[in-house]
Amino acid sequence: MSAFQKLVLASGSPRRVELLQQAGLEPDRLVPANIDETPIKGEHPRSLAKRLSRGKAEKALERLRKDDPAEQGFILAADTVVAVGRRILPKAEMVDEASNCLQLLSGRSHRVFTGLCLITPAGKLRQRLVETRVRFKRLSREELESYLASGEWRGKAGGYAIQGLAGTFVVKLVGSYTNVVGLPLFETVNLLGAEGYKVHFNWLSGSREQ
């Protein structure tokens, strides 16, 4: 594969790697981009997701140029934000944060936004924003306490991982399921394909395991 077909994921998230692999895409390099994810006062969840994804992509590009100025490739970044109205929920690291998030989500609808940012080998920057609406059942005390004890919430936006135990809480979902997991596949593949990345390369080579 040529340098112009190198795919760099500006993340260390196993979830995003697995989702790319599901689509037949294998990142050539992972470049986690640690940036300040604190929302600006009054910032809308949509704007935050777009700003952070762009910031991660640009940070990854900066690191790549520092390591090897001649290195080229497609840099893909994503950031997922969970919100109730305009209220942005944190990526829970403490049990109290997760508990507060889940109590807020219990019995109501919320929105999940993922900002995508792609920087091409030619330096073009492309962005997309994907929105999914999710409704949770009303959580019982036992469900809440058991989920908190599972630890699945740690580091997850909104304090839950839909691909795990919290999938049993979802009454209704409108939009992309993979968006809620952390990387909307339809939009990601289309974004890459539109900029010339051969998204079906591994499909045609028959390299995927059945």
Contacts in CASP RR format, 6 or more apart in sequence:
PFRMAT RR
TARGET T0000
AUTHOR 0000-0000-0000
METHOD contacts of the structure
MODEL  1
MSAFQKLVLASGSPRRVELLQQAGLEPDRLVPANIDETPIKGEHPRSLAK
RLSRGKAEKALERLRKDDPAEQGFILAADTVVAVGRRILPKAEMVDEASN
CLQLLSGRSHRVFTGLCLITPAGKLRQRLVETRVRFKRLSREELESYLAS
GEWRGKAGGYAIQGLAGTFVVKLVGSYTNVVGLPLFETVNLLGAEGYKVH
FNWLSGSREQ
1 28 0 8 1.000
1 201 0 8 1.000
3 71 0 8 1.000
3 72 0 8 1.000
3 73 0 8 1.000
3 121 0 8 1.000
4 72 0 8 1.000
4 73 0 8 1.000
4 121 0 8 1.000
5 73 0 8 1.000
5 74 0 8 1.000
5 197 0 8 1.000
5 198 0 8 1.000
5 201 0 8 1.000
6 28 0 8 1.000
6 29 0 8 1.000
6 71 0 8 1.000
6 72 0 8 1.000
6 73 0 8 1.000
6 74 0 8 1.000
7 20 0 8 1.000
7 25 0 8 1.000
7 26 0 8 1.000
7 27 0 8 1.000
7 28 0 8 1.000
7 29 0 8 1.000
7 73 0 8 1.000
7 74 0 8 1.000
7 76 0 8 1.000
7 192 0 8 1.000
7 197 0 8 1.000
8 27 0 8 1.000
8 28 0 8 1.000
8 29 0 8 1.000
8 30 0 8 1.000
8 31 0 8 1.000
8 60 0 8 1.000
8 64 0 8 1.000
8 73 0 8 1.000
8 74 0 8 1.000
8 75 0 8 1.000
8 76 0 8 1.000
9 16 0 8 1.000
9 17 0 8 1.000
9 20 0 8 1.000
9 27 0 8 1.000
9 29 0 8 1.000
9 30 0 8 1.000
9 31 0 8 1.000
9 76 0 8 1.000
9 77 0 8 1.000
10 31 0 8 1.000
10 32 0 8 1.000
10 33 0 8 1.000
10 56 0 8 1.000
10 57 0 8 1.000
10 59 0 8 1.000
10 60 0 8 1.000
10 75 0 8 1.000
10 76 0 8 1.000
10 77 0 8 1.000
11 17 0 8 1.000
11 30 0 8 1.000
11 32 0 8 1.000
11 33 0 8 1.000
11 56 0 8 1.000
11 77 0 8 1.000
11 78 0 8 1.000
12 30 0 8 1.000
12 32 0 8 1.000
13 182 0 8 1.000
15 161 0 8 1.000
15 163 0 8 1.000
15 181 0 8 1.000
15 182 0 8 1.000
15 183 0 8 1.000
16 78 0 8 1.000
16 182 0 8 1.000
16 183 0 8 1.000
17 27 0 8 1.000
17 30 0 8 1.000
19 178 0 8 1.000
19 181 0 8 1.000
19 182 0 8 1.000
19 183 0 8 1.000
19 185 0 8 1.000
19 188 0 8 1.000
20 26 0 8 1.000
20 27 0 8 1.000
20 183 0 8 1.000
20 188 0 8 1.000
22 185 0 8 1.000
23 185 0 8 1.000
23 188 0 8 1.000
23 189 0 8 1.000
23 199 0 8 1.000
24 199 0 8 1.000
24 202 0 8 1.000
24 203 0 8 1.000
24 208 0 8 1.000
25 189 0 8 1.000
25 192 0 8 1.000
25 199 0 8 1.000
25 202 0 8 1.000
26 202 0 8 1.000
27 76 0 8 1.000
31 60 0 8 1.000
31 63 0 8 1.000
31 64 0 8 1.000
31 75 0 8 1.000
33 55 0 8 1.000
33 56 0 8 1.000
33 57 0 8 1.000
33 59 0 8 1.000
33 60 0 8 1.000
33 63 0 8 1.000
33 77 0 8 1.000
34 59 0 8 1.000
35 52 0 8 1.000
35 55 0 8 1.000
35 56 0 8 1.000
35 59 0 8 1.000
37 52 0 8 1.000
37 79 0 8 1.000
37 91 0 8 1.000
39 48 0 8 1.000
39 88 0 8 1.000
40 48 0 8 1.000
42 86 0 8 1.000
43 51 0 8 1.000
43 88 0 8 1.000
44 86 0 8 1.000
45 81 0 8 1.000
45 83 0 8 1.000
45 85 0 8 1.000
45 86 0 8 1.000
45 88 0 8 1.000
45 111 0 8 1.000
45 113 0 8 1.000
46 113 0 8 1.000
46 129 0 8 1.000
46 131 0 8 1.000
48 79 0 8 1.000
48 81 0 8 1.000
48 88 0 8 1.000
48 113 0 8 1.000
49 79 0 8 1.000
49 80 0 8 1.000
49 81 0 8 1.000
49 113 0 8 1.000
49 114 0 8 1.000
49 115 0 8 1.000
49 129 0 8 1.000
50 115 0 8 1.000
50 117 0 8 1.000
50 127 0 8 1.000
50 129 0 8 1.000
52 79 0 8 1.000
52 81 0 8 1.000
52 115 0 8 1.000
53 77 0 8 1.000
53 78 0 8 1.000
53 79 0 8 1.000
53 114 0 8 1.000
53 115 0 8 1.000
53 116 0 8 1.000
53 117 0 8 1.000
53 127 0 8 1.000
54 77 0 8 1.000
54 117 0 8 1.000
54 125 0 8 1.000
54 127 0 8 1.000
55 77 0 8 1.000
55 117 0 8 1.000
56 77 0 8 1.000
56 78 0 8 1.000
56 79 0 8 1.000
56 117 0 8 1.000
57 75 0 8 1.000
57 76 0 8 1.000
57 77 0 8 1.000
57 117 0 8 1.000
57 118 0 8 1.000
57 119 0 8 1.000
57 125 0 8 1.000
58 119 0 8 1.000
60 75 0 8 1.000
60 77 0 8 1.000
61 75 0 8 1.000
61 119 0 8 1.000
64 71 0 8 1.000
64 75 0 8 1.000
65 71 0 8 1.000
72 121 0 8 1.000
73 120 0 8 1.000
73 121 0 8 1.000
74 118 0 8 1.000
74 119 0 8 1.000
74 120 0 8 1.000
74 121 0 8 1.000
74 192 0 8 1.000
74 195 0 8 1.000
74 197 0 8 1.000
75 118 0 8 1.000
75 119 0 8 1.000
76 116 0 8 1.000
76 117 0 8 1.000
76 118 0 8 1.000
76 188 0 8 1.000
76 192 0 8 1.000
77 116 0 8 1.000
77 117 0 8 1.000
77 118 0 8 1.000
78 114 0 8 1.000
78 115 0 8 1.000
78 116 0 8 1.000
78 117 0 8 1.000
78 182 0 8 1.000
78 183 0 8 1.000
78 188 0 8 1.000
79 114 0 8 1.000
79 115 0 8 1.000
80 112 0 8 1.000
80 113 0 8 1.000
80 114 0 8 1.000
80 115 0 8 1.000
80 157 0 8 1.000
80 179 0 8 1.000
80 180 0 8 1.000
80 182 0 8 1.000
81 88 0 8 1.000
81 112 0 8 1.000
81 113 0 8 1.000
81 114 0 8 1.000
81 157 0 8 1.000
82 88 0 8 1.000
82 89 0 8 1.000
82 101 0 8 1.000
82 110 0 8 1.000
82 111 0 8 1.000
82 112 0 8 1.000
82 113 0 8 1.000
82 157 0 8 1.000
82 158 0 8 1.000
82 159 0 8 1.000
83 89 0 8 1.000
83 110 0 8 1.000
83 111 0 8 1.000
83 112 0 8 1.000
83 113 0 8 1.000
84 104 0 8 1.000
84 105 0 8 1.000
84 108 0 8 1.000
84 110 0 8 1.000
84 111 0 8 1.000
85 110 0 8 1.000
85 111 0 8 1.000
87 104 0 8 1.000
89 101 0 8 1.000
89 104 0 8 1.000
89 105 0 8 1.000
89 110 0 8 1.000
89 157 0 8 1.000
89 158 0 8 1.000
89 159 0 8 1.000
90 97 0 8 1.000
90 101 0 8 1.000
90 157 0 8 1.000
90 158 0 8 1.000
90 159 0 8 1.000
91 155 0 8 1.000
91 156 0 8 1.000
91 157 0 8 1.000
91 158 0 8 1.000
91 159 0 8 1.000
92 98 0 8 1.000
92 101 0 8 1.000
92 153 0 8 1.000
92 154 0 8 1.000
92 155 0 8 1.000
92 156 0 8 1.000
92 158 0 8 1.000
92 159 0 8 1.000
93 154 0 8 1.000
93 155 0 8 1.000
95 148 0 8 1.000
97 159 0 8 1.000
98 148 0 8 1.000
98 153 0 8 1.000
98 154 0 8 1.000
98 158 0 8 1.000
98 159 0 8 1.000
98 160 0 8 1.000
99 144 0 8 1.000
99 148 0 8 1.000
101 153 0 8 1.000
101 158 0 8 1.000
101 159 0 8 1.000
101 160 0 8 1.000
102 139 0 8 1.000
102 144 0 8 1.000
102 147 0 8 1.000
102 148 0 8 1.000
102 153 0 8 1.000
102 159 0 8 1.000
102 160 0 8 1.000
103 139 0 8 1.000
103 144 0 8 1.000
105 136 0 8 1.000
105 158 0 8 1.000
105 160 0 8 1.000
105 169 0 8 1.000
106 136 0 8 1.000
106 137 0 8 1.000
106 138 0 8 1.000
106 139 0 8 1.000
106 144 0 8 1.000
107 135 0 8 1.000
107 136 0 8 1.000
107 137 0 8 1.000
107 138 0 8 1.000
107 139 0 8 1.000
107 171 0 8 1.000
108 135 0 8 1.000
108 136 0 8 1.000
109 133 0 8 1.000
109 134 0 8 1.000
109 135 0 8 1.000
109 136 0 8 1.000
109 172 0 8 1.000
110 133 0 8 1.000
110 134 0 8 1.000
110 135 0 8 1.000
110 136 0 8 1.000
111 131 0 8 1.000
111 132 0 8 1.000
111 133 0 8 1.000
111 134 0 8 1.000
112 131 0 8 1.000
112 132 0 8 1.000
112 133 0 8 1.000
112 134 0 8 1.000
112 157 0 8 1.000
112 179 0 8 1.000
112 180 0 8 1.000
113 129 0 8 1.000
113 130 0 8 1.000
113 131 0 8 1.000
114 129 0 8 1.000
114 130 0 8 1.000
114 179 0 8 1.000
114 182 0 8 1.000
114 183 0 8 1.000
114 184 0 8 1.000
115 127 0 8 1.000
115 128 0 8 1.000
115 129 0 8 1.000
115 130 0 8 1.000
116 127 0 8 1.000
116 128 0 8 1.000
116 129 0 8 1.000
116 130 0 8 1.000
116 184 0 8 1.000
116 187 0 8 1.000
116 188 0 8 1.000
116 191 0 8 1.000
117 125 0 8 1.000
117 126 0 8 1.000
117 127 0 8 1.000
118 125 0 8 1.000
118 126 0 8 1.000
118 127 0 8 1.000
118 191 0 8 1.000
118 192 0 8 1.000
118 195 0 8 1.000
119 125 0 8 1.000
119 126 0 8 1.000
120 126 0 8 1.000
120 195 0 8 1.000
124 195 0 8 1.000
126 191 0 8 1.000
126 194 0 8 1.000
126 195 0 8 1.000
128 187 0 8 1.000
128 191 0 8 1.000
130 176 0 8 1.000
130 179 0 8 1.000
130 184 0 8 1.000
130 187 0 8 1.000
131 175 0 8 1.000
131 179 0 8 1.000
132 173 0 8 1.000
132 174 0 8 1.000
132 175 0 8 1.000
132 176 0 8 1.000
132 177 0 8 1.000
132 179 0 8 1.000
132 180 0 8 1.000
132 184 0 8 1.000
133 172 0 8 1.000
133 173 0 8 1.000
133 174 0 8 1.000
133 175 0 8 1.000
134 162 0 8 1.000
134 170 0 8 1.000
134 172 0 8 1.000
134 173 0 8 1.000
134 174 0 8 1.000
134 180 0 8 1.000
135 170 0 8 1.000
135 171 0 8 1.000
135 172 0 8 1.000
135 173 0 8 1.000
136 169 0 8 1.000
136 170 0 8 1.000
136 171 0 8 1.000
137 169 0 8 1.000
137 170 0 8 1.000
137 171 0 8 1.000
139 147 0 8 1.000
139 169 0 8 1.000
143 169 0 8 1.000
147 153 0 8 1.000
147 160 0 8 1.000
147 165 0 8 1.000
147 166 0 8 1.000
150 165 0 8 1.000
152 160 0 8 1.000
152 161 0 8 1.000
152 164 0 8 1.000
152 165 0 8 1.000
152 166 0 8 1.000
153 159 0 8 1.000
153 160 0 8 1.000
153 161 0 8 1.000
153 166 0 8 1.000
160 166 0 8 1.000
160 169 0 8 1.000
161 181 0 8 1.000
162 170 0 8 1.000
162 177 0 8 1.000
162 180 0 8 1.000
162 181 0 8 1.000
163 181 0 8 1.000
173 180 0 8 1.000
176 184 0 8 1.000
176 185 0 8 1.000
176 186 0 8 1.000
176 187 0 8 1.000
178 184 0 8 1.000
178 185 0 8 1.000
178 186 0 8 1.000
179 187 0 8 1.000
189 199 0 8 1.000
192 199 0 8 1.000
193 199 0 8 1.000
202 208 0 8 1.000
END
